[in-house]
Amino acid sequence: MSETSKPNGRAIITFGRSYQALAAAQSLGRQGVEVVVCDEAPMMMAQFSKYTIGHFVHPPAKTHQEEYLDTMEENIRRFQPDSEIPYVLMPIHEQTRLLAEKQERFAPFVRVAAPQFDAIKKVDPKHKLTPTATNLGLPIPKTWRVANADELEAIIAEIRFPAFLKLPHTSGGIGLHRVETAEGLRDAYRQTLENFDVADEDRHPIVQESVSGSDYCVTALVRHGVVKAHLTYRNVKTYPWAGGSGAIRETVEAKPLVAVASRLLESLGWHGVALRVENSP
């Protein structure tokens, strides 16, 4: 872009330390969009992109929510372009839920590129997906929420092993246990209580039966519930090996899985990017 040319827009991208943010900065920059990146970490991979015109550091959103929101608003105002070009806040990773919830706060200054919060909270945290999918008649493994050890004992006889113990608010295999026996499940639950704060209702662990098959993920670009573009990949290797994030992935054609994901997204009236709608055929 020459010094005299007018940019096609400006975007603030969160989670600037990540490869996702770098990829987004490069993609937007090639389309003539100026990029600003931010993170709680002072060193961000995406800040070194040639397309990045600025960056800022904010407080941790998890532990200092109000300070985080105040800092975001301050910098959204600071980087607001003078001209009438599109101005977008593009949340990546964990900040997406919070920024979607607070869209109205930022609406006078920037457009938040996130789905509606009413749609998000029907599938996130993870335990919200179970009733949503069940009500639509979509296939989903048998799932239980466990508030305490007594509740775990009450359901153990019903569980068909192997099974997974997972946390509803984490990703990337954090807090995930694959268990082969009832005693293994009890041990995994004790470890979870020792290592994580699960007192809040939305943090109660989930027990989910395993299903056979390969691990597939559908990603999609959705316009008011209509899937406009999609990509499906298969996790060839994961880390951790038992249900973690894909370390080696293979792009595949999987129309039946896209159909399932599309039904879910249509029912939510989803608008925006949908990542990791997971299926195991």
N, C-alpha and C positions, 0 to 999 in steps of 0.2 A: 504494500500500500504506500503510495507516495505521500509526502508531507502535506500536500494540498488536497488530496482526495478525501472525500467524506466517508467515514466508516459506515458499514451496514448495520451497526448496532454495538452495544456494549453489554457484557455479561459479567456478573460476579459468580465465581465458582467456589463452592466450599470444599473442605477436605483436600486442600491443596497439596498435601504430602503424597497423595496417592497416584498410582498409574491412571486411574479413571479420570482424575482431574486433569492430568497431563494430556490424555487422549482427547478430552473434551476441549481443552484449550487449543490444541492443534487443529481439531476439526472446525471449531468456530473461527479460529484465526484465518484458516484457508478460505473461509467464506467472507472475509473482510470484517469480522466482528472483533472489537477490542475486548481484551480479557483482563479481569482483576481476580486474583485468587486469595483465599483466606484459610486459616486453620488455627487451632490452638497451639500447634507446634511452630516454633519460630523459623524452622528450615523446611521449605516446601519445594518439592520437586517441580511443580508447575510454575513456580515463580521465575524459573530460569528459561522458560519457553520464550522464543523470540516474539510470540504473539501476546505476551503478558505485559501490560502497561503499568501495573501496580499490584501491591499485595498488602495485607494487614493481618495482624494476629489478634485473636479474640479469646476471652476466657472459656474454660471448658463448659460446654452446654449441659453436660450431665450434672455437674455439681454447682454451677453458678448460672442458672438459667436466666434470671433477670438481667444480670450483668452481660451475659452473652447477647441477649436480645437488644439491650441498649447499645452495645458496641456494634452490632450488625446495623442497627438503624443509623447510628452516627456515620458509619463508613458508607452505607448506601447513599446517604445524603452527600457525603464528601465526594464520591466518585460519580454522582449523577451527571450525565452529559448535558452540556448547555443546549445543544441542538435537539431537534425533535426526531431523534433516532430511537429505535427500540432499545429498551433497557430491561434486562432480565436478571433475576437472581436464580441461579441453577444449583439447588442443593444436591449434594452427593453423599450417600451413605447415611449415617445415623441422624444427621440434622434434618433429613427430609421430613420426617413425621412432625417435628416441632415447627419447622418453618411453614409447612402446609397448614398446621393448626393456627398459626399466627399470620396468615396471609393478609387479613384485613388491616393489620397494623402497618404493613409495608406497602399496601396498595396505592397510597398517594404518591409513592416515589418510584416503585419498581414492580414489575410483574414477576410473581414467583412461579417458576416452571416446576410445578408439582401437582399431583392429582388432588382432588378435593379431600379434605380431612374426613368427611363423612364416609367416603369410600375406603380410605386407608384404615380407619378404625374397625371396619368389618373383617379385615384380614390380618391386622397387626395390633398387638403382639400375636404370636403364632396360634395361641389357643382360640383366637377369634375366627380363624379360618375354618375350624372344624364344624361349628353350627352353620356357617355360611354355605360351605360346600354340601353339607348334609341336606339342608333345606332345598338345594338345587338338584339333589339327586346325583351329585358328582362323586366319583369314587375317591375315598380317602381312608387310610388305615384307621383301625379302631384306636381311639385316643381317650386318655383320661387325664384329668388334672389332679395333682396331689398337693393338698395343703399341709399335711402333717403325716407322721409315721403311721398313725392309726388308719388314715385313709389309704395309705399304701398297702397295709396289710389286708384291708377290706377288699381290694381289687386283685390281689396277686393271684388268687385261684382262677380268675377269669382270663388272665393274660396268656397268650400263646407266644412262646419264645422261639427265636430270639426277638428282642424288643429294644427300643431306644429310650433312654432318659435324656431329655433335652430341656433347655431353658427357653421360655417364650420370647425373651428380649435380646438374645445374642445371635451372632452369625459366625461363619467361618469355623464351625466345629467347637467353639468355646463352650465348655460345660456339657459337651455331648458324650454320652456313654452308650456303647452297644453292649448289651448284657445277654447271656445265654441261659441263665437260670434265675430262679427267684432269689437265691442268696446273693447272686451277682447284682441283682437290682437293688436289694437292700444295701449292699456295700456302696453302690454308685449313689444312692440317695443320701447316705451318710456323708460321703465325700462332698456332695453338692451343698449340703447344709454347712459344712465346714468352710467351704471356699467361696460361697456366694451368698449375697443377701437375698433371700426369697420370701421375706416376711410379707411384702406387699402382695395383694391379690393378683395383680398382673404379672408377678414374678414367680408364682407357684410353678414348680417343675411339671413337665408333661411326660407321660408315659405313652409310647406309641408302638404298636405292633409293627414288626418288619414285614415287608412284602418282597416277593421274589422279583427278579428282573434287573435291568440296568437303570442307572440314574440319568435321567434326561431333564434338561431345563429349557423352558420356552421363554424367550424375551420378546417383547412386542412394543410397537408404537401404536397408541390407541387414541382415537378421536371420538369422544363422547360415546364410549362403549363399543365402537367399531374398530376392529384391528385393521390398521392400514399397512403395516409391515411387521414381519416377524422373523426370528431366527431361532433354530432349535439346535442344541448341542448335547452331546453325550459325554459324561465324565468318564474318561478311560482310567485315570488314577486320581485319587483324592488325598488331601492331607488335612487332618488326620485320615488314615485309611478308611475308617468306619464312618462314612457319612460326612466327612469334612468338605472343604471347598475343593473345587476341581483344580488339580495341578496339571493334568494333561486332558485336553478337551478336543472332541471331534465334532465338527459341524455336520449335521445329518438332516434328512427330510423325514418328518414325523407328523403327517397330517392329522392322525387321530388325536395326538397330544395337543396340537394347535387348536383343534375343535373343542377339547375340554377347557383349555385355557380361555378360549374366546367366549365360551358360555359364562364362565366366571366373570370375566372383565365386562361383558355386556350387562350382566345383572347388576353390577356395581356402577354402571355408567362411567367407567374409568376414563380419565382424560389425561394423557401424558405417557410417560415411559413406564412399562411394567417389566420388572426384572425377576428372574428366577421363579417363574411359576413351574414348580417341580412336579415331575411325573415319573412313575416307574411302571412300564407296561408289563 
